[in-house]
Amino acid sequence: MRMKKTDRDELLARYAEHRLAIRTRLSEFRAVAPERHFYELCYCLMTPQSSALQCHAVAMELERRGFREQPFDPAPLLRSWQNGYVRFHNTKARRLLEARESFPAIAEILAQETEDKQIRNTLAASVRGIGLKEASHFLRNIGRTQVTIVDRHILRNLVRLGALPDWPASISTKRYLAIEALFEDLADTLAIPADELDLLLWQRETGFVLK
């Protein structure tokens, strides 16, 4: 794709400054132990239209209480934990319980020697409560980084850089995959790996290499 020289220069300078922190963060994702994969899935099931920090706090508390080993109704935690709130807490609580029951099958999918996008597509089609975006987020958070999380910061930057003409009113599966391809094209243009570019754009917006 063609982009303004000022945009290119700004991103490349920012990448040079933050590359080490970005790669360190990605290595941390890849070091997540398999026994924590379930709670990363819990986190991603909670995040739609909710605070990432609050969802992280609830996921940590679910882990502390041993939710996977001894299930309980998680709705009160989602409704009010540390003065925060996870939206649609009743629906998401049911999804968490369902995910707990189906996680052995999910773990088998993760254990397959299959490329990341295929695993992502399988999870999105088979796990209630997650679509392509949440499945991509989950896989990236357990170190399978060859997927794109088409979230608001990706869309905003693709529009800003001229790769996407306007903000999509809705995102179907076909549209998601097309936007993912646009983002990968942008990464190729900049000669920055797509997973590193994702965190670079997040840092550009928030000041943190977190996500």
URLIN-V830350 format. One record per pair of residues at least 12 apart in sequence whose ideal C-beta (glycine too) atoms are under 6 Angstrom apart, sorted by the first residue. I is the first residue (numbers start at 1). J is the second residue. D is the distance in whole Angstrom. If there is no record, write none. Layout:
# URLIN-V830350
<<I/J/D> <I/J/D>>
This chain:
# URLIN-V830350
<<1/163/5> <1/185/5> <1/186/6> <1/189/5> <3/161/5> <7/161/6> <15/192/6> <15/200/5> <18/203/5> <21/209/5> <22/196/5> <22/199/5> <22/209/6> <25/209/5> <26/195/6> <29/141/6> <29/143/5> <30/143/3> <32/142/5> <32/143/6> <37/142/5> <38/68/5> <38/103/5> <39/59/5> <39/63/5> <40/138/6> <40/141/5> <40/142/5> <41/99/6> <41/138/5> <42/59/5> <42/62/6> <42/96/6> <43/55/5> <43/59/4> <44/134/5> <44/137/5> <44/138/4> <45/95/5> <45/129/5> <46/86/5> <46/92/5> <49/87/5> <50/86/5> <50/87/5> <54/84/4> <54/86/6> <55/86/6> <57/82/6> <58/77/5> <58/81/5> <61/77/6> <68/100/6> <71/100/6> <74/93/5> <74/96/5> <75/89/5> <75/90/6> <75/93/4> <78/92/6> <78/93/6> <95/128/6> <95/129/4> <98/128/6> <109/122/6> <116/139/6> <116/144/4> <116/146/4> <116/147/5> <117/147/6> <120/135/5> <120/136/5> <120/139/6> <120/147/5> <123/135/4> <132/176/5> <133/149/6> <133/150/6> <136/149/5> <137/149/5> <145/195/4> <148/180/4> <148/183/5> <150/176/6> <150/179/5> <153/201/6> <153/202/6> <153/205/5> <157/201/5> <163/182/5> <163/186/5>>
